[in-house]
Amino acid sequence: MIPVPGYEGRRVAVFGLGRSGITAARALQAGGAIPILWDDGVSGRMQAEAEGFTVEDLTTADWSGFAALVLSPGAPLTHPKPHWSVDKAREAGAPVIGDVELFARAIAALPKDQRPRVVAITGTNGKSTTTALIGWVLKSAGLTVHVGGNIGIGVLALPAPTPDAVYVIEVSSYQLDLTTTFAPDVAILTNISPDHLDRHGGMEAYVAAKARIFAAQEPGAVALVGVDESWGQGIASQLSQSVITISTLPSPLGGEGGSRSETDEGAAGPETALASSATEPPPHPSPSGSPSPPRGEGYVAQPGAVLKNGERIVDLTAARSLPGRHNAQNAAFAYATARALGVSHDAAVAGLLSFPGLAHRMEAVGRLGPVRFINDSKATNADAARQALSSYPRVFWIAGGVPKAGGIDDLADLFPRVTKAYLIGEAAEAFAATLADTPHVIAETLDAAVAAASADAASAGGDQIVLLSPACASFDQYPDFEARGEAFRAAVLALGAVPETAS
């Protein structure tokens, strides 16, 4: 646990007693604060009482004595309307913060020579894989690494800081909205596409929330920015700290971002040929059209390779758990982070090649003869599903659930890769209409979809891929994407498939 100082003897309201809330209460108490807890659910309050915390109805409490409100990221800060606890805190002049901000204050309270280093990752898609990959690479290089935040362990439940440690933290837009002093040594924005707009009140506010990861960085800190979309380009162009861009398209400058020199207009390097020969389509374009990455040091990620200054510096063809353009982008972020923290080139590459992969993200879960089954349950929107569909020339695709705005309309350019689609959940009828002439069937349930896709793939002959990449939330049939992914794994193994492991 990471004790949070600064509130000794003071009352701090904590609303929302899920993982982040109860952990924040423990960390505040360990730092000398008096946390006062409340949750709309009875079970959360009962757990807090069982641990000996003070549980008080914050709807009727006297807010004048609270030093702050620690808000669960699941409670709305601004939209569709502020949570009632936010209104009460603001009326009392109490700042509204979250667990990541408490973590930031705990680190800042240490003497500079005793502070650990912090790597923070956000983005619409890819942030969990990038977080896990960075943690793996740094651990493989011999560093003391703690991985958590929005992935795995809550940030304040991680081990107490030591000067040699590196915290690798995934942060969501909801968490970033509750920060003011969070200052990572390396801050990463993987990409931005429309998501969670109901909670942020529109795209502009969502982008602003993501950009907060860079807002408090100190001189000497590093910002890694994905610049395939106009939003990332705009953020990168406005930063004053050291910026490293990551692109999946060759830069119009002739490199992958070039140098800051206005005269660096060399001819296109070998990444141009690599891109043109790749089987994947270009990344989904941003509203502004073709990406024009800002000048600055950077990398180009292409299927099977990371390039810099026109040279292939990392060969990923042997990295079984990093297929496709999007995983090359994740690898570029991890490589750049490792190098920024002093890891040697050879050690960084060795870590990338040995990465075992992450559950529910392009996870190979089994093989039945020549048919492989890929679990990409984490693909809860169309942009995330695009990454998986782009990684294979032909797939038997299982999709559906609770659709996001726009459904799968933006994936139409990839429908020629779909041998047949198997549609489940609430989105099935709408997805069927969008697929039109692309072969498809409404399977309704995941078990039925797996059985039908497996039979069709086996009949097709040769090596085939059955891909679960739903492009939807799971909440119509499953409590979360993890449960959906595990149900897929169970259905695959029930067919007699042999489990696969990365090698």
C-alpha positions as CSV (number, residue, x, y, z in Angstrom):
1,M,0.0,0.0,0.0
2,I,1.1,3.6,-0.6
3,P,0.2,5.8,2.4
4,V,-1.2,9.2,1.4
5,P,0.1,12.1,3.5
6,G,-1.2,15.7,3.6
7,Y,-4.5,15.1,5.3
8,E,-3.3,14.2,8.8
9,G,-6.2,14.5,11.3
10,R,-8.6,15.8,8.6
11,R,-11.9,14.3,7.4
12,V,-11.9,13.2,3.8
13,A,-15.1,12.1,2.1
14,V,-14.8,9.0,-0.1
15,F,-17.7,8.1,-2.3
16,G,-17.8,4.9,-4.2
17,L,-16.5,1.8,-2.5
18,G,-15.4,-0.4,-5.4
19,R,-11.7,-1.3,-5.9
20,S,-10.4,2.3,-6.2
21,G,-12.5,3.7,-3.4
22,I,-11.8,1.2,-0.6
23,T,-8.1,1.3,-1.5
24,A,-8.1,5.1,-1.4
25,A,-9.7,4.9,2.1
26,R,-7.0,2.5,3.3
27,A,-4.2,4.7,1.9
28,L,-5.7,7.9,3.4
29,Q,-6.0,6.2,6.8
30,A,-2.5,4.9,6.6
31,G,-1.3,8.5,6.0
32,G,-3.2,9.8,9.0
33,A,-6.4,11.1,7.5
34,I,-9.9,10.3,8.8
35,P,-11.8,8.9,5.8
36,I,-15.6,9.1,5.9
37,L,-17.0,6.6,3.5
38,W,-20.3,6.2,1.6
39,D,-21.7,4.2,-1.3
40,D,-25.1,3.9,-2.8
41,G,-24.9,0.1,-2.5
42,V,-25.3,-1.7,0.7
43,S,-22.6,-4.3,0.0
44,G,-19.9,-1.6,-0.3
45,R,-20.9,0.0,3.0
46,M,-21.0,-3.4,4.7
47,Q,-17.4,-4.1,3.6
48,A,-16.2,-0.7,4.7
49,E,-17.8,-1.2,8.2
50,A,-16.3,-4.7,8.4
51,E,-12.9,-3.1,7.9
52,G,-13.6,-0.6,10.7
53,F,-14.1,2.5,8.6
54,T,-16.5,5.3,9.5
55,V,-19.5,5.0,7.2
56,E,-21.7,8.1,7.1
57,D,-24.5,9.1,4.9
58,L,-22.9,11.8,2.8
59,T,-26.3,13.0,1.5
60,T,-27.0,14.5,4.9
61,A,-23.4,15.0,6.2
62,D,-21.9,18.4,7.2
63,W,-19.6,19.0,4.3
64,S,-17.9,22.1,5.8
65,G,-15.4,19.9,7.6
66,F,-14.2,17.9,4.6
67,A,-10.8,18.5,3.2
68,A,-11.6,16.8,-0.1
69,L,-13.9,14.4,-1.9
70,V,-12.3,11.3,-3.3
71,L,-14.7,10.3,-6.0
72,S,-14.9,6.9,-7.7
73,P,-14.1,7.2,-11.4
74,G,-17.4,5.4,-12.0
75,A,-19.4,8.4,-10.7
76,P,-19.9,11.2,-13.2
77,L,-17.9,14.4,-12.6
78,T,-19.7,16.6,-15.2
79,H,-22.0,14.6,-17.5
80,P,-24.7,13.7,-18.0
81,K,-24.8,15.7,-14.8
82,P,-22.5,15.9,-11.8
83,H,-23.0,13.3,-9.2
84,W,-24.7,14.6,-6.1
85,S,-21.6,14.3,-4.0
86,V,-19.7,16.5,-6.5
87,D,-22.3,19.2,-6.1
88,K,-22.1,19.0,-2.3
89,A,-18.3,19.1,-2.4
90,R,-18.2,22.1,-4.7
91,E,-20.8,24.0,-2.6
92,A,-18.5,23.4,0.4
93,G,-15.3,24.4,-1.5
94,A,-13.8,20.9,-1.1
95,P,-11.6,19.8,-4.1
96,V,-12.8,16.7,-6.0
97,I,-10.0,14.3,-6.7
98,G,-9.4,10.6,-7.4
99,D,-7.0,7.8,-6.5
100,V,-4.5,8.7,-9.2
101,E,-4.3,12.2,-7.8
102,L,-3.7,10.8,-4.3
103,F,-0.9,8.7,-5.7
104,A,0.6,11.7,-7.3
105,R,0.6,13.7,-4.0
106,A,2.1,10.7,-2.2
107,I,5.0,10.6,-4.6
108,A,5.4,14.4,-4.6
109,A,5.7,14.4,-0.8
110,L,8.9,12.4,-1.0
111,P,12.3,14.0,-1.2
112,K,13.3,14.2,-4.9
113,D,16.2,11.7,-4.4
114,Q,13.7,9.2,-2.9
115,R,11.1,9.3,-5.6
116,P,10.4,6.4,-7.9
117,R,9.9,6.9,-11.6
118,V,6.4,6.9,-13.0
119,V,5.2,5.8,-16.5
120,A,1.5,6.5,-17.2
121,I,-0.5,5.2,-20.2
122,T,-3.8,6.3,-21.6
123,G,-5.7,6.1,-24.9
124,T,-8.9,4.9,-26.3
125,N,-7.5,1.6,-27.4
126,G,-4.4,-0.4,-26.7
127,K,-3.6,1.1,-23.3
128,S,-3.9,-2.2,-21.4
129,T,-1.7,-4.1,-23.7
130,T,0.8,-1.2,-23.8
131,T,0.8,-1.1,-20.0
132,A,1.4,-4.8,-19.6
133,L,4.0,-4.8,-22.4
134,I,6.0,-1.9,-20.8
135,G,5.9,-3.6,-17.4
136,W,7.1,-6.9,-19.0
137,V,10.0,-5.2,-20.9
138,L,11.2,-3.2,-17.8
139,K,11.0,-6.3,-15.5
140,S,12.8,-8.4,-18.1
141,A,15.6,-5.7,-18.1
142,G,16.0,-6.2,-14.3
143,L,14.1,-3.1,-13.1
144,T,11.9,-3.1,-10.0
145,V,8.5,-2.6,-11.6
146,H,5.0,-2.2,-10.2
147,V,2.1,-2.4,-12.7
148,G,-1.5,-1.3,-11.9
149,G,-4.0,1.5,-12.0
150,N,-6.9,1.0,-14.4
151,I,-5.4,-2.5,-15.1
152,G,-5.1,-5.1,-12.4
153,I,-4.2,-3.7,-9.0
154,G,-5.5,-0.3,-7.9
155,V,-2.7,2.3,-8.0
156,L,-2.7,2.9,-4.2
157,A,-2.6,-0.8,-3.5
158,L,0.8,-1.1,-5.2
159,P,3.9,-1.6,-3.0
160,A,5.2,1.5,-1.1
161,P,7.6,3.6,-3.2
162,T,11.4,3.0,-3.2
163,P,13.9,5.1,-5.1
164,D,14.7,2.2,-7.5
165,A,11.1,1.4,-8.4
166,V,9.2,2.2,-11.6
167,Y,5.4,2.4,-11.5
168,V,3.7,1.6,-14.8
169,I,0.1,2.8,-14.5
170,E,-2.8,2.6,-16.9
171,V,-5.1,5.6,-16.4
172,S,-8.6,6.2,-17.9
173,S,-10.1,9.4,-19.0
174,Y,-12.3,9.3,-15.9
175,Q,-9.3,9.1,-13.6
176,L,-7.4,11.8,-15.5
177,D,-10.4,14.1,-15.1
178,L,-9.9,13.8,-11.3
179,T,-6.2,14.8,-11.4
180,T,-4.4,18.2,-11.0
181,T,-0.8,17.4,-10.1
182,F,-0.2,14.0,-11.7
183,A,3.3,14.3,-13.3
184,P,4.6,11.1,-14.9
185,D,8.2,10.9,-15.9
186,V,7.0,9.2,-19.1
187,A,3.4,9.9,-20.2
188,I,1.9,8.0,-23.1
189,L,-1.2,8.6,-25.2
190,T,-1.7,5.6,-27.5
191,N,-4.6,7.0,-29.7
192,I,-7.9,8.8,-29.5
193,S,-11.2,7.9,-31.1
194,P,-14.7,8.8,-29.9
195,D,-15.7,6.9,-26.7
196,H,-17.4,7.7,-23.4
197,L,-18.8,10.9,-24.9
198,D,-21.9,10.7,-22.7
199,R,-19.6,11.0,-19.6
200,H,-17.5,13.8,-21.0
201,G,-20.1,15.8,-22.8
202,G,-18.6,15.5,-26.2
203,M,-15.4,14.9,-28.1
204,E,-13.6,18.1,-27.2
205,A,-13.9,17.4,-23.4
206,Y,-12.9,13.7,-24.0
207,V,-9.7,14.8,-25.8
208,A,-9.0,17.4,-23.1
209,A,-9.3,14.7,-20.4
210,K,-6.8,12.5,-22.2
211,A,-4.4,15.4,-22.7
212,R,-4.3,15.9,-18.9
213,I,-1.8,13.1,-18.7
214,F,0.8,15.6,-20.0
215,A,-0.4,18.8,-18.2
216,A,1.7,18.6,-15.0
217,Q,4.8,17.0,-16.4
218,E,8.0,18.6,-15.2
219,P,11.0,19.7,-17.4
220,G,13.0,16.7,-18.5
221,A,9.9,14.5,-18.6
222,V,9.0,12.6,-21.8
223,A,5.7,12.6,-23.7
224,L,5.0,9.7,-26.1
225,V,2.1,10.6,-28.4
226,G,0.3,8.5,-31.0
227,V,-0.2,10.7,-34.0
228,D,-2.3,8.7,-36.5
229,E,-5.4,10.8,-35.6
230,S,-5.8,14.5,-35.7
231,W,-6.5,14.7,-32.0
232,G,-3.1,13.2,-31.2
233,Q,-1.4,15.4,-33.7
234,G,-2.9,18.5,-32.1
235,I,-1.9,17.5,-28.6
236,A,1.7,16.7,-29.7
237,S,2.1,20.0,-31.5
238,Q,1.1,21.9,-28.3
239,L,3.4,20.2,-25.8
240,S,6.6,22.0,-24.6
241,Q,8.3,18.9,-23.1
242,S,10.3,16.3,-24.9
243,V,7.9,14.7,-27.4
244,I,8.4,11.4,-29.2
245,T,5.7,10.6,-31.8
246,I,4.5,7.1,-32.7
247,S,2.9,6.7,-36.1
248,T,1.7,3.7,-38.1
249,L,2.1,5.5,-41.4
250,P,5.2,6.8,-43.1
251,S,5.7,10.5,-42.3
252,P,5.3,12.9,-45.2
253,L,8.6,14.4,-43.9
254,G,10.4,11.3,-45.2
255,G,11.1,9.7,-41.9
256,E,8.9,8.9,-38.9
257,G,8.8,12.4,-37.5
258,G,12.3,13.4,-38.5
259,S,14.2,15.9,-36.4
260,R,13.3,19.4,-35.4
261,S,15.3,20.7,-38.3
262,E,13.3,22.4,-41.1
263,T,15.8,21.0,-43.6
264,D,15.1,17.4,-42.9
265,E,13.2,16.5,-46.1
266,G,15.0,13.3,-47.1
267,A,13.5,10.7,-49.4
268,A,11.2,8.1,-48.1
269,G,12.9,5.2,-46.4
270,P,12.2,1.5,-46.5
271,E,9.1,1.9,-44.3
272,T,7.3,3.1,-47.4
273,A,7.9,-0.1,-49.2
274,L,7.0,-2.1,-46.1
275,A,3.7,-0.3,-45.8
276,S,2.8,-0.7,-49.4
277,S,3.4,-4.5,-49.3
278,A,1.6,-5.1,-46.0
279,T,-1.6,-7.0,-46.1
280,E,-3.2,-4.7,-43.6
281,P,-5.2,-1.6,-44.6
282,P,-4.1,1.8,-43.3
283,P,-5.4,2.7,-39.8
284,H,-8.9,4.2,-39.7
285,P,-8.4,7.9,-40.7
286,S,-9.2,10.7,-38.4
287,P,-11.8,13.3,-39.3
288,S,-9.1,15.6,-40.6
289,G,-8.0,13.2,-43.3
290,S,-4.4,11.9,-43.8
291,P,-2.2,12.1,-40.7
292,S,0.5,14.7,-40.7
293,P,2.6,14.0,-37.6
294,P,4.3,17.0,-36.0
295,R,8.0,17.3,-36.3
296,G,10.0,15.7,-33.5
297,E,11.8,12.5,-32.7
298,G,9.6,9.5,-33.4
299,Y,9.1,6.0,-34.6
300,V,7.0,4.3,-37.3
301,A,5.3,1.1,-36.4
302,Q,4.5,-1.4,-39.2
303,P,3.4,-5.0,-39.1
304,G,6.4,-6.9,-37.8
305,A,8.7,-4.0,-37.3
306,V,9.5,-0.7,-35.5
307,L,11.4,1.8,-37.6
308,K,13.4,5.0,-36.8
309,N,15.1,7.3,-39.3
310,G,14.0,4.9,-42.0
311,E,15.7,1.9,-40.5
312,R,14.1,-1.2,-39.0
313,I,15.4,-1.1,-35.5
314,V,13.2,-3.8,-34.0
315,D,12.2,-6.9,-35.9
316,L,9.0,-8.3,-34.4
317,T,8.4,-11.2,-36.8
318,A,9.4,-13.6,-34.0
319,A,7.1,-12.0,-31.4
320,R,4.1,-14.3,-31.6
321,S,2.1,-12.3,-29.1
322,L,2.5,-9.0,-31.0
323,P,0.8,-9.6,-34.4
324,G,-0.4,-6.8,-36.6
325,R,0.1,-3.1,-37.0
326,H,-1.5,-2.1,-33.7
327,N,0.8,-4.4,-31.7
328,A,3.8,-3.0,-33.5
329,Q,2.5,0.4,-32.3
330,N,2.3,-1.0,-28.8
331,A,5.8,-2.3,-29.1
332,A,7.1,1.1,-30.3
333,F,5.6,2.7,-27.2
334,A,7.2,0.1,-25.0
335,Y,10.6,0.3,-26.8
336,A,10.7,4.1,-26.6
337,T,9.7,4.0,-22.9
338,A,12.4,1.5,-22.1
339,R,15.1,3.5,-23.9
340,A,13.9,6.7,-22.1
341,L,14.4,5.0,-18.8
342,G,17.9,3.9,-19.7
343,V,17.3,0.3,-20.8
344,S,19.7,-0.9,-23.5
345,H,18.5,-1.6,-27.0
346,D,19.2,-5.3,-26.8
347,A,17.4,-5.7,-23.4
348,A,14.4,-3.8,-24.7
349,V,14.1,-5.9,-27.8
350,A,14.6,-9.1,-25.8
351,G,11.7,-8.1,-23.6
352,L,9.4,-7.4,-26.6
353,L,10.1,-10.7,-28.2
354,S,9.4,-12.7,-25.0
355,F,6.1,-10.9,-24.1
356,P,3.5,-13.6,-23.5
357,G,0.5,-11.5,-24.3
358,L,-2.5,-10.3,-22.4
359,A,-5.7,-12.1,-21.7
360,H,-8.7,-11.1,-23.9
361,R,-6.5,-9.0,-26.2
362,M,-5.8,-10.9,-29.4
363,E,-5.2,-13.9,-27.2
364,A,-4.8,-17.3,-28.9
365,V,-6.8,-19.6,-26.7
366,G,-6.9,-22.8,-28.6
367,R,-6.4,-24.8,-31.8
368,L,-8.7,-27.5,-33.3
369,G,-6.7,-29.0,-36.1
370,P,-5.8,-26.1,-38.5
371,V,-8.4,-23.8,-36.9
372,R,-7.1,-21.2,-34.4
373,F,-9.4,-19.4,-31.9
374,I,-8.5,-15.8,-31.0
375,N,-10.1,-14.1,-27.9
376,D,-10.3,-10.3,-28.4
377,S,-13.2,-9.8,-26.0
378,K,-11.6,-6.5,-24.9
379,A,-12.6,-5.0,-28.3
380,T,-15.6,-3.2,-26.9
381,N,-15.9,-0.7,-29.8
382,A,-15.4,-0.7,-33.6
383,D,-12.0,0.9,-33.5
384,A,-10.7,-1.8,-31.2
385,A,-12.2,-4.5,-33.4
386,R,-10.6,-2.9,-36.4
387,Q,-7.1,-3.7,-35.0
388,A,-8.0,-7.4,-34.8
389,L,-9.7,-7.7,-38.1
390,S,-6.7,-5.9,-39.7
391,S,-4.3,-8.5,-38.4
392,Y,-5.7,-11.5,-40.4
393,P,-6.4,-11.8,-44.1
394,R,-9.5,-13.9,-43.6
395,V,-11.6,-14.6,-40.4
396,F,-14.7,-16.2,-39.2
397,W,-15.9,-13.3,-37.0
398,I,-18.0,-13.4,-33.9
399,A,-19.4,-9.9,-33.0
400,G,-22.1,-8.3,-31.1
401,G,-23.3,-7.3,-27.6
402,V,-24.4,-3.8,-26.6
403,P,-23.4,-1.6,-29.6
404,K,-21.6,1.7,-29.3
405,A,-22.6,4.8,-31.4
406,G,-22.1,4.0,-35.1
407,G,-22.1,0.3,-34.6
408,I,-19.8,-1.4,-37.1
409,D,-20.4,1.1,-40.0
410,D,-16.8,2.3,-39.9
411,L,-15.5,-1.3,-40.4
412,A,-17.1,-1.7,-43.9
413,D,-13.7,-1.5,-45.6
414,L,-12.7,-4.7,-43.7
415,F,-15.8,-6.7,-44.5
416,P,-14.0,-8.4,-47.5
417,R,-11.8,-10.1,-44.9
418,V,-14.8,-11.6,-43.2
419,T,-15.5,-15.1,-44.5
420,K,-18.6,-15.2,-42.4
421,A,-19.9,-13.4,-39.3
422,Y,-21.7,-14.8,-36.3
423,L,-23.8,-12.2,-34.5
424,I,-24.8,-12.3,-30.9
425,G,-26.6,-10.1,-28.4
426,E,-28.5,-6.9,-28.8
427,A,-26.6,-5.7,-31.8
428,A,-27.2,-8.8,-33.9
429,E,-30.1,-7.4,-36.1
430,A,-28.4,-4.0,-36.6
431,F,-25.0,-5.6,-37.4
432,A,-26.7,-8.0,-39.9
433,A,-28.2,-5.0,-41.7
434,T,-24.8,-3.3,-41.9
435,L,-23.1,-6.4,-43.1
436,A,-25.6,-6.7,-45.9
437,D,-24.1,-9.1,-48.5
438,T,-21.2,-10.2,-46.3
439,P,-22.1,-13.8,-45.3
440,H,-23.5,-13.8,-41.8
441,V,-25.8,-15.6,-39.4
442,I,-27.6,-14.4,-36.2
443,A,-26.3,-16.9,-33.6
444,E,-27.8,-15.1,-30.6
445,T,-25.5,-16.7,-28.0
446,L,-21.7,-17.0,-27.8
447,D,-21.8,-20.8,-27.4
448,A,-23.9,-21.1,-30.6
449,A,-21.6,-18.7,-32.4
450,V,-18.4,-20.6,-31.4
451,A,-19.9,-24.0,-32.5
452,A,-21.1,-22.7,-35.9
453,A,-17.9,-20.7,-36.6
454,S,-15.8,-23.8,-35.7
455,A,-17.7,-26.1,-38.0
456,D,-17.6,-23.6,-40.9
457,A,-13.9,-22.9,-40.4
458,A,-13.1,-26.7,-40.4
459,S,-15.2,-27.2,-43.6
460,A,-13.3,-24.4,-45.3
461,G,-10.1,-26.4,-45.0
462,G,-6.5,-25.1,-44.4
463,D,-5.4,-22.7,-41.7
464,Q,-8.4,-20.6,-40.5
465,I,-9.1,-18.1,-37.7
466,V,-12.2,-17.9,-35.6
467,L,-12.1,-14.4,-34.0
468,L,-14.1,-13.1,-31.1
469,S,-13.8,-9.3,-31.5
470,P,-17.3,-8.1,-30.5
471,A,-17.0,-4.3,-31.3
472,C,-19.6,-4.0,-28.4
473,A,-19.9,-3.8,-24.7
474,S,-20.8,-7.1,-23.0
475,F,-23.5,-6.0,-20.5
476,D,-26.4,-7.6,-22.3
477,Q,-25.1,-11.1,-21.7
478,Y,-22.1,-10.8,-19.4
479,P,-21.0,-8.6,-16.5
480,D,-17.8,-7.5,-18.2
481,F,-15.5,-8.3,-21.2
482,E,-13.4,-10.6,-19.0
483,A,-16.4,-12.8,-18.3
484,R,-17.3,-12.8,-22.0
485,G,-13.7,-13.8,-22.9
486,E,-13.6,-16.6,-20.4
487,A,-17.0,-17.9,-21.8
488,F,-15.4,-17.9,-25.2
489,R,-12.4,-19.8,-24.0
490,A,-14.6,-22.3,-22.2
491,A,-16.7,-22.8,-25.4
492,V,-13.6,-23.3,-27.5
493,L,-12.1,-25.9,-25.1
494,A,-15.4,-27.7,-24.8
495,L,-15.1,-28.4,-28.5
496,G,-11.9,-30.3,-27.8
497,A,-9.5,-27.6,-28.9
498,V,-6.0,-27.8,-27.5
499,P,-5.0,-24.7,-25.4
500,E,-2.4,-22.5,-26.9
501,T,0.4,-20.8,-25.1
502,A,2.8,-18.1,-26.5
503,S,6.3,-19.3,-27.3
